[in-house]
Amino acid sequence: MTHEHSHPPHKIAVTINAHRKEIDAGKYTGSTLKEALGVPADYELDQVLSGEFVEIADSAKIVLEKSGEHFVSHVRRGGSS
C-alpha cells in the first residue's frame, strides 16, 4: 500500500537572463537550480531581489514556491586576490 499525500511538483514561471522558463516548484541547491535553469555549472547565478543581485552559492539552499522570481547568470568574476 502506498501513501501519496504529497502532490507532484507544480510548474512555476521564472525569468533567467530576461527569458521566461518554467521549472518545478520546490527545494533546490544553487547547483541544482543552475541545472534546472540551463545555466552552465561554471557560471555564477544571482537572484534579483528588490533590484539587487544576490549571488546564490552552489551549496546554498533555496525554495521556490511561486512564479515571478528573476535570476541572472554570468561568467564567474575574478578569483581570490
N, C-alpha and C positions, 0 to 999 in steps of 0.2 A: 504494500500500500504506500503510495507516495502522498506527501503533503505539499501541495503547491500553493502556499499562501502568498508568496511573493509574485508580483506581476512581472512579465517580461519588460525589459527596459523600453522606455518610450523615446522617440527621437526629439531632439531639440535643435533649433537653428542657431548657429553661432557664426561669427564673422572672423575669418583668418585672412590677414593682408587684404582687406576690403572685398573678399569673396565670401559669399554665403555657403555654408557647409552644414549638413545635417549629421549629427553624431548621436550616440546613445546617451541619455541622461545617466548619471551615476558618478561613482568614485573613480578617480584617475590619479596616477602619479604624473609628474611632469613628463617623464619619458613615454608613458602610455598615451598621454594626451597628444604629444607630438605625433605619435604613430597614427592616432585616430584622425588628426587634422592633416596628415600628409606632410608633416614638417620633417626635414632631414634630421637625423639624430645628432649631428654635429652643429646644428643651429641653436641659437637661443630662442626661447619662447617667452613673450611678455603678454600679460593680461592688461588691458586698458581699463583702468578704474578711475573715474572722475577726471578723465583727461591725462592721467599719469600712467606711465609704463612701469608695470611691476613685474620684474623677472620671476619666472617660475622655474625653480631648480628641478633637475631631472628627478631628484628624490622627494620633491615636495608632494604633498597630498592635496588634492583639490576635488571638491564635489560640485558638479554641475547639475542643476535641477530644473532650470528654466531657460527658455530661449533668450537671445539678446546679448549674450556675452561677446566681447570683442577681444581678439588676440592678434599679435603681430609677431612674425618670425624674422630673424635676420642672422647673418653670419656672426659668429662669436666675436666680440670685441677683443682688444689686446689682452695678452696674458698677464701673468704676475710680473711685478717690477722688481 
